[in-house]
Amino acid sequence: MESSTVVTHDWAAEVERLNGITDAVDLLTEVFRTFGKRAAIGTSGQLSGVTLVDLAYRTGLPFRAFAVDTLRLHPSTYKLWDDLQKRYGFELEIFRPDPEHVDKMVRQHGEYLFFDSQSKQEYCCEVRKVRPNDRALASLDVWITGLRRDQSSARKTTPRCTMVEEGGRSILKVAPLVEWSEEDVWNYIREFDVPYDAMFDPLPNGARYPSLGCIICTTPILPHEPLRAGRWRWFNAKGDDAKECGIHVR
Ligand code: SF4
């Protein structure tokens, strides 16, 4: 990922200033104006992510976005990445797992280690998602995410802007859609005809995908289920909707 000159900021003042900007386009405009190429949107093609890309385009400023390819994603995710780049005329920067790390993990625990235990699921996510994401963040001062408070119990206190420790240093994490609901996101996508993954459309039996990750680890949810219930469904007996891959909650 291309980086540019590191500039010193008064981070506490930046967090306070940016937390006061509630409109998503205004916040993105201010972030891109202040941090330029040291800021980027991290998106894997979720509904919030494509919304963020459209909002970033509306700022009229150049913007960067990156995605992590775990090498286990649905074919429709790769198509969406192509569609987004064609529509908005930017290059989505792709980060993949280190082949040696994947090889070591598979030799030790097998291809489907995530079924065995939560710790092995987290190890797989660490190798396939978290480490590539950390490489993406290495050239950034600002990480823009599509996190929303309505997504799970673990995310309900997500701040709009906060400093986080990544790779042994602090970076600013910005969530412009933090107060949006899932319905707000759908309304935006429909109103502005934003490209999205067709797998998010409801299935004939009423089930749907509220988010999409790796094949096998992501399943649709039924109307009565929490939004994270489709992730690593075999762990749901714990009654916990706070399951995370480790990128946002470590
Ligand atoms: S979602 Fe599943 S396959 Fe993908 S990285 Fe995590 S455990 Fe591995």
Boltz pocket constraint, residues with backbone or C-beta under 6 A from the ligand:
constraints:
  - pocket:
      binder: B
      contacts: [[A, 70], [A, 72], [A, 114], [A, 120], [A, 121], [A, 122], [A, 124], [A, 125], [A, 126], [A, 128], [A, 129], [A, 213], [A, 214], [A, 215], [A, 217], [A, 245]]
      max_distance: 6.0
